[in-house]
């Protein structure tokens, strides 16, 4: 898990950014990649591929 620390005038905020478990790849030519913190099963991957033309790959 990546931790980012921001310091403002008198306060400190710690933001925890979750590691992506899957990547959504949208379009063949534009190569838009979005990391999501959800792991998809086989049926969900097939549905996303055929209904929304989006490929899902698991992160390693």
Number of C-alpha atoms within 10 A of each C-alpha: 8 8 10 10 10 10 9 8 5 5 7 10 10 10 11 11 11 12 13 16 15 18 21 18 18 17 13 10 6 8 10 12 14 12 17 16 13 12 15 17 10 8 9 11 16 16 13 15 15 10 8 11 14 20 18 23 15 15 13 6
